[in-house]
Every structure is written in structure tokens, then in C-alpha cells.
């Protein structure tokens, strides 16, 4: 499937991987925000929006015949890094419930705003479906 790249002398990464090597069919999502299929926000709660964004990513992956286990990279854009850091325990629970125990390479960037005013998070995903 894919190989986690982690130098042996580095401190362990928690909740993500520093690098991933994979071979196969590439799947890319656009920036996915925390609204539903009707483009309606059901919550202004940060964790709730993350949960919806992750569920939407899983639905997009399914269209390509992929699942969360095929994720190799996530890039998160958040409007408030403090809220992200303060809610790590809740985020971890939601992440594991939707994605499982797959920890792709990840980056998180705080931005001034997202295009949709109510959006608190936007996530881009890359997955690799192994060759059969």
C-alpha cells in the first residue's frame, strides 16, 4: 500500500507521518470545507466542521474506489490555530472515527480567512490507490 518514512533517530510523530512513499493511482481533492452535500453548514463548531470535511473527503475517495486507508497527505487550513490546539483531544476522536488509524503526511496552516465566511477549516487530501 504505502510506506511511512520516519528516520529512526527522530522523535515519534503524533497523529501524522513526516513522510509517505506510495505507488499507484493518484487521487486529489480540492479544498473541502465543513458543509454538507447541499453546501449548507450544519454547525459553526470547529470540530463539527472538521468531522464534516473528513466525511466529505471519504465520500470523494469512494468515487475513485479508494478509502481513508489510501490517504497519503492532508493539508489543513484553519482560521484559528489556537482553537485547533485547544481541541486536539476532540479532533483526535473525530479523526479516528472517520479516518481510522491511518496517519498520512500532514501540514497545518493558519490563514486569515477562507472563501466561505462560516468555514473554520479547509482540508486538501491526496490518496494513492495501489496497483492491483
Secondary structure, 3 states (H helix, E strand, C coil): CEEEECCCCCCCCCCCECEEEECCEEEECCCEECCCCCCCCCCCCHHHHHHHHHHHHHHHHHHCCCCHHHEEEEEEEECCHHHHHHCHHHHHHHHHHHCCCCCCEEEEEECCCCCCCCCCEEEEEEEEECCC
